[in-house]
Amino acid sequence: METWKKAGLIAAAAMMAVPAAAAEISQNAVLSGTVTSVVDINTPVKEGQVLATVDSLVGPVPAARADADGIVKKVLVVKGQQITKQDTVAVIESN
């Protein structure tokens, strides 16, 4: 077999053998307020799932939702903490 074909086959095989690396995605608050609930570390989440809620005049409202499916690797806020818009609430490792 020609050398360039062998090299191409070896490169293709190597690419298939390497698993895709999981990405860590920071999840930011879209609202400010006092945290009333927050997701636990190592919780599997689906895109759109509520990660944290804050208190409002009408009761608890979602302050941060998951941007992707994955596992919660870090939680950076606690219940009772005051957060502002764009604060990082959690970090998800995407699948």
N, CA, C and O atoms as a MOPAC input file, in Angstrom:
PM7 MOZYME 1SCF
protein

 N      0.85200 1    -1.17100 1     0.00000 1
 C      0.00000 1     0.00000 1     0.00000 1
 C      0.89900 1     1.23500 1     0.00000 1
 O      1.96900 1     1.24000 1     0.60900 1
 N      0.46300 1     2.24300 1    -0.66900 1
 C      1.27000 1     3.45200 1    -0.74900 1
 C      1.39900 1     4.09700 1     0.63100 1
 O      0.48700 1     4.01900 1     1.45400 1
 N      2.53600 1     4.72900 1     0.86700 1
 C      2.84300 1     5.30700 1     2.16700 1
 C      1.81600 1     6.33800 1     2.60300 1
 O      1.41700 1     6.34300 1     3.76700 1
 N      1.37800 1     7.20600 1     1.71200 1
 C      0.41700 1     8.25500 1     2.08200 1
 C     -0.92300 1     7.66400 1     2.47200 1
 O     -1.61200 1     8.22300 1     3.32600 1
 N     -1.31700 1     6.53400 1     1.86400 1
 C     -2.57600 1     5.87000 1     2.23600 1
 C     -2.46800 1     5.26900 1     3.63200 1
 O     -3.39600 1     5.36800 1     4.43500 1
 N     -1.30600 1     4.63300 1     3.91800 1
 C     -1.08000 1     4.06000 1     5.24800 1
 C     -1.15500 1     5.15500 1     6.31600 1
 O     -1.77700 1     4.96400 1     7.36000 1
 N     -0.53100 1     6.28100 1     6.05800 1
 C     -0.52400 1     7.39300 1     7.01400 1
 C     -1.93900 1     7.90700 1     7.23600 1
 O     -2.31700 1     8.23600 1     8.36100 1
 N     -2.71400 1     7.97500 1     6.17100 1
 C     -4.09500 1     8.44000 1     6.29100 1
 C     -4.94300 1     7.48800 1     7.10700 1
 O     -5.74800 1     7.92500 1     7.93000 1
 N     -4.77100 1     6.17900 1     6.88900 1
 C     -5.51300 1     5.18200 1     7.65600 1
 C     -5.13500 1     5.20300 1     9.12400 1
 O     -6.00300 1     5.07500 1     9.98700 1
 N     -3.86700 1     5.36000 1     9.41900 1
 C     -3.40100 1     5.42800 1    10.80700 1
 C     -3.96600 1     6.67200 1    11.48900 1
 O     -4.41500 1     6.60300 1    12.63400 1
 N     -3.94600 1     7.79600 1    10.79900 1
 C     -4.48100 1     9.03600 1    11.37000 1
 C     -5.98200 1     8.91500 1    11.62200 1
 O     -6.46800 1     9.35900 1    12.66200 1
 N     -6.71300 1     8.32700 1    10.69800 1
 C     -8.15700 1     8.15500 1    10.85500 1
 C     -8.46400 1     7.24400 1    12.03200 1
 O     -9.38800 1     7.51700 1    12.79800 1
 N     -7.70600 1     6.16800 1    12.18900 1
 C     -7.91100 1     5.23500 1    13.30000 1
 C     -7.62200 1     5.91500 1    14.63200 1
 O     -8.34200 1     5.69700 1    15.60600 1
 N     -6.59000 1     6.72600 1    14.68300 1
 C     -6.23400 1     7.42800 1    15.91600 1
 C     -7.32000 1     8.41700 1    16.31600 1
 O     -7.60700 1     8.57000 1    17.50300 1
 N     -7.92800 1     9.08900 1    15.34300 1
 C     -8.97400 1    10.06100 1    15.64400 1
 C    -10.20600 1     9.37500 1    16.20500 1
 O    -10.88300 1     9.94200 1    17.06300 1
 N    -10.51600 1     8.17200 1    15.74500 1
 C    -11.68200 1     7.44800 1    16.24000 1
 C    -11.43700 1     6.91600 1    17.64500 1
 O    -12.39100 1     6.74100 1    18.40300 1
 N    -10.20600 1     6.65700 1    18.00800 1
 C     -9.88400 1     6.07200 1    19.30100 1
 C     -9.87100 1     7.10400 1    20.42200 1
 O     -9.97400 1     6.73600 1    21.59200 1
 N     -9.74800 1     8.38100 1    20.09400 1
 C     -9.66900 1     9.42800 1    21.10300 1
 C    -11.06900 1     9.90800 1    21.45000 1
 O    -11.77200 1    10.42100 1    20.57900 1
 N    -11.49700 1     9.75200 1    22.71500 1
 C    -12.82600 1    10.23200 1    23.08400 1
 C    -12.86200 1    11.75800 1    23.10200 1
 O    -11.85300 1    12.41500 1    23.35900 1
 N    -14.02600 1    12.29800 1    22.82700 1
 C    -14.17500 1    13.75300 1    22.85800 1
 C    -14.06000 1    14.23500 1    24.29300 1
 O    -14.61600 1    13.62200 1    25.20500 1
 N    -13.35500 1    15.31000 1    24.49000 1
 C    -13.18700 1    15.87100 1    25.82900 1
 C    -14.46400 1    16.58600 1    26.25000 1
 O    -15.09300 1    17.28500 1    25.45500 1
 N    -14.83300 1    16.39900 1    27.50800 1
 C    -16.00800 1    17.08400 1    28.03900 1
 C    -15.63900 1    18.53800 1    28.30700 1
 O    -14.52200 1    18.84100 1    28.72600 1
 N    -16.58000 1    19.41800 1    28.06200 1
 C    -16.33200 1    20.83700 1    28.26500 1
 C    -16.99100 1    21.30200 1    29.55700 1
 O    -18.09400 1    20.87200 1    29.89400 1
 N    -16.30800 1    22.18000 1    30.27100 1
 C    -16.89900 1    22.79200 1    31.46300 1
 C    -17.54200 1    24.10800 1    31.04900 1
 O    -16.90600 1    24.95000 1    30.41400 1
 N    -18.80500 1    24.27500 1    31.41200 1
 C    -19.57000 1    25.44800 1    31.01900 1
 C    -20.03500 1    26.18200 1    32.26400 1
 O    -20.73700 1    25.60400 1    33.09400 1
 N    -19.65400 1    27.45300 1    32.40900 1
 C    -20.11700 1    28.26800 1    33.52700 1
 C    -21.55900 1    28.68100 1    33.29300 1
 O    -21.93200 1    29.08800 1    32.19200 1
 N    -22.36100 1    28.57200 1    34.33500 1
 C    -23.77100 1    28.92400 1    34.26200 1
 C    -23.98200 1    30.20600 1    35.06500 1
 O    -23.73000 1    30.23600 1    36.27000 1
 N    -24.44100 1    31.25400 1    34.40200 1
 C    -24.57300 1    32.56200 1    35.04200 1
 C    -26.02300 1    32.91100 1    35.33200 1
 O    -26.94100 1    32.47700 1    34.63500 1
 N    -26.20300 1    33.70500 1    36.37800 1
 C    -27.53700 1    34.16000 1    36.76300 1
 C    -28.05100 1    35.18200 1    35.75500 1
 O    -27.29000 1    35.99100 1    35.22400 1
 N    -29.36000 1    35.12800 1    35.50200 1
 C    -29.99700 1    36.11500 1    34.63100 1
 C    -30.80800 1    37.11200 1    35.45500 1
 O    -31.33200 1    38.09100 1    34.92300 1
 N    -30.90600 1    36.85200 1    36.77000 1
 C    -31.62200 1    37.73700 1    37.68500 1
 C    -30.79000 1    37.95800 1    38.93500 1
 O    -29.94300 1    37.13500 1    39.28200 1
 N    -31.03400 1    39.07400 1    39.60900 1
 C    -30.40800 1    39.35300 1    40.89700 1
 C    -31.39000 1    39.02200 1    42.00800 1
 O    -32.60400 1    39.04100 1    41.80200 1
 N    -30.86300 1    38.71900 1    43.18300 1
 C    -31.73000 1    38.47000 1    44.32900 1
 C    -31.08300 1    37.55800 1    45.34100 1
 O    -29.89600 1    37.24100 1    45.25200 1
 N    -31.88700 1    37.13800 1    46.31200 1
 C    -31.42900 1    36.22800 1    47.35200 1
 C    -31.72800 1    34.79600 1    46.91800 1
 O    -32.86400 1    34.46700 1    46.57900 1
 N    -30.71000 1    33.95900 1    46.93200 1
 C    -30.85100 1    32.57000 1    46.49300 1
 C    -31.78200 1    31.82500 1    47.44400 1
 O    -31.57700 1    31.83100 1    48.65800 1
 N    -32.81100 1    31.17900 1    46.88100 1
 C    -33.74400 1    30.38600 1    47.68700 1
 C    -33.52800 1    28.88900 1    47.49500 1
 O    -33.90400 1    28.09600 1    48.35900 1
 N    -32.92900 1    28.49400 1    46.37900 1
 C    -32.56200 1    27.08800 1    46.16600 1
 C    -31.44700 1    27.01100 1    45.14700 1
 O    -31.29900 1    27.88200 1    44.29100 1
 N    -30.66500 1    25.94900 1    45.25800 1
 C    -29.55700 1    25.73500 1    44.32400 1
 C    -29.34900 1    24.23200 1    44.15300 1
 O    -29.54200 1    23.46300 1    45.09500 1
 N    -28.96200 1    23.82200 1    42.96500 1
 C    -28.72700 1    22.42100 1    42.63100 1
 C    -27.51300 1    21.89300 1    43.40000 1
 O    -26.62600 1    22.66300 1    43.76900 1
 N    -27.47500 1    20.59400 1    43.63900 1
 C    -26.35000 1    19.95700 1    44.32800 1
 C    -25.24800 1    19.56300 1    43.35200 1
 O    -25.50700 1    19.35200 1    42.16700 1
 N    -24.03100 1    19.46500 1    43.84800 1
 C    -22.89700 1    18.98400 1    43.05500 1
 C    -23.16800 1    17.53300 1    42.64800 1
 O    -23.79900 1    16.77700 1    43.38700 1
 N    -22.68800 1    17.16400 1    41.47800 1
 C    -22.81700 1    15.81400 1    40.89000 1
 C    -24.23400 1    15.47200 1    40.44800 1
 O    -24.53500 1    14.30700 1    40.19000 1
 N    -25.10200 1    16.46800 1    40.35800 1
 C    -26.45800 1    16.24300 1    39.86800 1
 C    -26.45200 1    16.22000 1    38.34400 1
 O    -25.92900 1    17.14400 1    37.72200 1
 N    -27.02500 1    15.18000 1    37.72600 1
 C    -27.17600 1    15.21000 1    36.27100 1
 C    -28.27600 1    16.21000 1    35.90400 1
 O    -29.33800 1    16.21800 1    36.52700 1
 N    -28.02900 1    17.04400 1    34.90300 1
 C    -29.01500 1    18.04700 1    34.49600 1
 C    -29.22300 1    18.00000 1    32.99100 1
 O    -28.34100 1    17.58700 1    32.23700 1
 N    -30.38800 1    18.42600 1    32.57500 1
 C    -30.73700 1    18.55800 1    31.15900 1
 C    -30.76000 1    20.03400 1    30.81000 1
 O    -30.99000 1    20.87600 1    31.67700 1
 N    -30.52300 1    20.35000 1    29.54800 1
 C    -30.58000 1    21.73200 1    29.08500 1
 C    -31.91900 1    22.34700 1    29.47700 1
 O    -32.97200 1    21.75100 1    29.25100 1
 N    -31.87400 1    23.53400 1    30.06100 1
 C    -33.08400 1    24.24200 1    30.46700 1
 C    -33.50800 1    23.99400 1    31.91000 1
 O    -34.37500 1    24.69600 1    32.43100 1
 N    -32.90400 1    23.00200 1    32.55800 1
 C    -33.26000 1    22.69800 1    33.94600 1
 C    -32.80400 1    23.83000 1    34.86500 1
 O    -31.72300 1    24.38900 1    34.67700 1
 N    -33.62800 1    24.16500 1    35.85600 1
 C    -33.31700 1    25.23300 1    36.80500 1
 C    -32.16700 1    24.80000 1    37.70800 1
 O    -32.19700 1    23.71600 1    38.29000 1
 N    -31.15100 1    25.66100 1    37.81800 1
 C    -30.00200 1    25.40700 1    38.68100 1
 C    -30.09300 1    26.18000 1    39.98600 1
 O    -29.62700 1    25.71500 1    41.02600 1
 N    -30.69900 1    27.37000 1    39.92600 1
 C    -30.83500 1    28.20000 1    41.12300 1
 C    -32.06000 1    29.08600 1    40.98400 1
 O    -32.42400 1    29.50400 1    39.88400 1
 N    -32.69200 1    29.36600 1    42.12300 1
 C    -33.82100 1    30.29700 1    42.14400 1
 C    -33.50500 1    31.43300 1    43.10800 1
 O    -32.72100 1    31.27700 1    44.04500 1
 N    -34.13000 1    32.57300 1    42.85700 1
 C    -34.01000 1    33.71500 1    43.76000 1
 C    -35.40800 1    34.15500 1    44.17600 1
 O    -36.38800 1    33.88900 1    43.48000 1
 N    -35.48700 1    34.83000 1    45.31600 1
 C    -36.75200 1    35.31400 1    45.84100 1
 C    -37.20100 1    36.54400 1    45.05700 1
 O    -36.38900 1    37.38900 1    44.68200 1
 N    -38.50900 1    36.62800 1    44.81800 1
 C    -39.08500 1    37.80000 1    44.15100 1
 C    -40.40500 1    38.12400 1    44.83700 1
 O    -40.80600 1    37.43800 1    45.77700 1
 N    -41.07700 1    39.16600 1    44.37000 1
 C    -42.37000 1    39.53800 1    44.94400 1
 C    -43.42000 1    38.45000 1    44.76000 1
 O    -44.34600 1    38.34600 1    45.56300 1
 N    -43.28900 1    37.64600 1    43.72100 1
 C    -44.26000 1    36.58600 1    43.45000 1
 C    -43.78200 1    35.21900 1    43.95000 1
 O    -44.44400 1    34.21000 1    43.70300 1
 N    -42.66200 1    35.17200 1    44.63900 1
 C    -42.10200 1    33.91600 1    45.14000 1
 C    -40.82000 1    33.57000 1    44.41500 1
 O    -40.28000 1    34.39600 1    43.68000 1
 N    -40.32600 1    32.35900 1    44.61400 1
 C    -39.07300 1    31.94800 1    43.96000 1
 C    -39.21700 1    31.89900 1    42.44100 1
 O    -40.20400 1    31.39000 1    41.91100 1
 N    -38.21500 1    32.43700 1    41.75700 1
 C    -38.18100 1    32.40500 1    40.28900 1
 C    -36.80400 1    31.91200 1    39.83300 1
 O    -35.80600 1    32.15100 1    40.51200 1
 N    -36.74600 1    31.22300 1    38.68400 1
 C    -35.45400 1    30.72700 1    38.19300 1
 C    -34.47600 1    31.87700 1    37.91200 1
 O    -34.81000 1    32.83800 1    37.21900 1
 N    -33.28200 1    31.75800 1    38.45600 1
 C    -32.24000 1    32.75600 1    38.21400 1
 C    -31.18300 1    32.22500 1    37.25500 1
 O    -30.50100 1    32.99800 1    36.58200 1
 N    -31.04900 1    30.89400 1    37.19700 1
 C    -30.07200 1    30.28000 1    36.29200 1
 C    -30.59700 1    28.93100 1    35.83700 1
 O    -31.13800 1    28.15400 1    36.62500 1
 N    -30.42500 1    28.67000 1    34.54900 1
 C    -30.81800 1    27.38400 1    33.96000 1
 C    -29.60400 1    26.78100 1    33.25600 1
 O    -28.68500 1    27.49700 1    32.85900 1
 N    -29.61200 1    25.47500 1    33.10900 1
 C    -28.51800 1    24.76800 1    32.43000 1
 C    -28.52400 1    25.11100 1    30.94200 1
 O    -29.56900 1    25.07500 1    30.29200 1
 N    -27.35400 1    25.44200 1    30.41300 1
 C    -27.19900 1    25.72900 1    28.98800 1
 C    -26.99000 1    24.46100 1    28.16600 1
 O    -27.07400 1    24.49700 1    26.93900 1
 N    -26.71700 1    23.33400 1    28.83700 1
 C    -26.45900 1    22.07300 1    28.13900 1
 C    -26.73400 1    20.90400 1    29.07800 1
 O    -26.81600 1    21.07900 1    30.29400 1
 N    -26.87500 1    19.72300 1    28.51000 1
 C    -26.96900 1    18.51300 1    29.31400 1
 C    -25.60700 1    18.24200 1    29.93100 1
 O    -24.58100 1    18.51600 1    29.30800 1
 N    -25.58400 1    17.70900 1    31.14600 1
 C    -24.31100 1    17.36300 1    31.76400 1
 C    -24.43700 1    17.07000 1    33.23500 1
 O    -25.51800 1    16.75500 1    33.73300 1
 N    -23.31100 1    17.17800 1    33.93400 1
 C    -23.22300 1    16.91800 1    35.36600 1
 C    -22.72600 1    18.19900 1    36.04400 1
 O    -21.77600 1    18.82400 1    35.57300 1
 N    -23.36900 1    18.58700 1    37.14700 1
 C    -22.94600 1    19.76700 1    37.89800 1
 C    -21.64000 1    19.42800 1    38.61100 1
 O    -21.61000 1    18.53800 1    39.46100 1
 N    -20.57200 1    20.12500 1    38.27300 1
 C    -19.25800 1    19.87700 1    38.86400 1
 C    -18.91200 1    20.85700 1    39.98300 1
 O    -18.17700 1    20.50700 1    40.90600 1
 N    -19.43200 1    22.07400 1    39.90800 1
 C    -19.16600 1    23.08300 1    40.94900 1
 C    -20.43500 1    23.87600 1    41.19100 1
 O    -21.18400 1    24.17200 1    40.26000 1
 N    -20.67000 1    24.21500 1    42.44500 1
 C    -21.75200 1    25.12700 1    42.80900 1
 C    -21.08800 1    26.27600 1    43.55600 1
 O    -20.40200 1    26.06000 1    44.55400 1
 N    -21.29300 1    27.49500 1    43.07200 1
 C    -20.56400 1    28.64900 1    43.59900 1
 C    -21.41300 1    29.57700 1    44.46500 1
 O    -20.93700 1    30.63100 1    44.88700 1
 N    -22.66500 1    29.19800 1    44.73500 1
 C    -23.54200 1    30.00300 1    45.59100 1
 C    -24.20900 1    29.08900 1    46.61500 1
 O    -24.25100 1    27.87000 1    46.44500 1
 N    -24.72700 1    29.69500 1    47.67400 1
 C    -25.44000 1    28.94100 1    48.70300 1
 C    -26.78200 1    29.61300 1    48.97600 1
 O    -26.96600 1    30.79900 1    48.70500 1
 N    -27.69800 1    28.84600 1    49.50900 1
 C    -29.01600 1    29.36700 1    49.87100 1
 C    -28.84600 1    30.52900 1    50.84500 1
 O    -28.08500 1    30.43900 1    51.80800 1
 N    -29.56600 1    31.62300 1    50.58300 1
 C    -29.48100 1    32.81600 1    51.42800 1
 C    -28.49000 1    33.85300 1    50.93100 1
 O    -28.49200 1    34.98600 1    51.41100 1
 N    -27.64900 1    33.48800 1    49.98500 1
 C    -26.64300 1    34.40000 1    49.43200 1
 C    -27.28900 1    35.38900 1    48.46600 1
 O    -28.20300 1    35.03000 1    47.72300 1
 N    -26.82000 1    36.61700 1    48.47800 1
 C    -27.26300 1    37.63700 1    47.53100 1
 C    -26.42200 1    37.50700 1    46.26300 1
 O    -25.19300 1    37.52200 1    46.33100 1
 N    -27.08000 1    37.37700 1    45.09900 1
 C    -26.35600 1    37.32400 1    43.83200 1
 C    -26.85100 1    38.43100 1    42.91800 1
 O    -27.94100 1    38.97300 1    43.10100 1
 N    -26.03300 1    38.75400 1    41.93900 1
 C    -26.42100 1    39.75500 1    40.94900 1
 C    -26.38600 1    39.11000 1    39.56200 1
 O    -25.77000 1    38.06600 1    39.34800 1
 N    -27.06100 1    39.76400 1    38.65000 1
 C    -27.10500 1    39.28800 1    37.27300 1
 C    -25.68200 1    39.06800 1    36.75500 1
 O    -24.80400 1    39.90000 1    36.98200 1
 N    -25.45900 1    37.97800 1    36.08000 1
 C    -24.18400 1    37.55200 1    35.48300 1
 C    -23.21500 1    36.90400 1    36.47200 1
 O    -22.11700 1    36.52100 1    36.06700 1
 N    -23.57500 1    36.76300 1    37.76400 1
 C    -22.73500 1    35.99900 1    38.68100 1
 C    -22.75200 1    34.53600 1    38.24300 1
 O    -23.79200 1    34.02000 1    37.83300 1
 N    -21.60500 1    33.87400 1    38.32800 1
 C    -21.56100 1    32.45000 1    38.01800 1
 C    -22.16100 1    31.68300 1    39.18700 1
 O    -21.74400 1    31.84000 1    40.33500 1
 N    -23.14100 1    30.85800 1    38.87200 1
 C    -23.86700 1    30.09600 1    39.88900 1
 C    -23.30800 1    28.68100 1    40.00600 1
 O    -23.14700 1    28.16200 1    41.11100 1
 N    -23.01400 1    28.06000 1    38.86900 1
 C    -22.54800 1    26.67300 1    38.85900 1
 C    -21.72100 1    26.43500 1    37.60400 1
 O    -21.71700 1    27.24700 1    36.67900 1
 N    -21.02400 1    25.30900 1    37.59300 1
 C    -20.26100 1    24.88000 1    36.43400 1
 C    -20.72400 1    23.47200 1    36.07400 1
 O    -20.77200 1    22.58400 1    36.92500 1
 N    -21.06200 1    23.28400 1    34.80100 1
 C    -21.53300 1    21.99200 1    34.29600 1
 C    -20.47600 1    21.40700 1    33.38600 1
 O    -19.88000 1    22.10900 1    32.56800 1
 N    -20.24900 1    20.10400 1    33.53700 1
 C    -19.40900 1    19.37300 1    32.58700 1
 C    -20.36200 1    18.74700 1    31.58800 1
 O    -21.14200 1    17.85700 1    31.92700 1
 N    -20.29100 1    19.22300 1    30.34900 1
 C    -21.22400 1    18.74700 1    29.32600 1
 C    -20.85400 1    17.36000 1    28.85800 1
 O    -19.69800 1    16.94400 1    28.93200 1
 N    -21.85900 1    16.65300 1    28.37300 1
 C    -21.65300 1    15.27500 1    27.88100 1
 C    -21.02100 1    15.30400 1    26.51400 1
 O    -20.76700 1    14.25200 1    25.92900 1

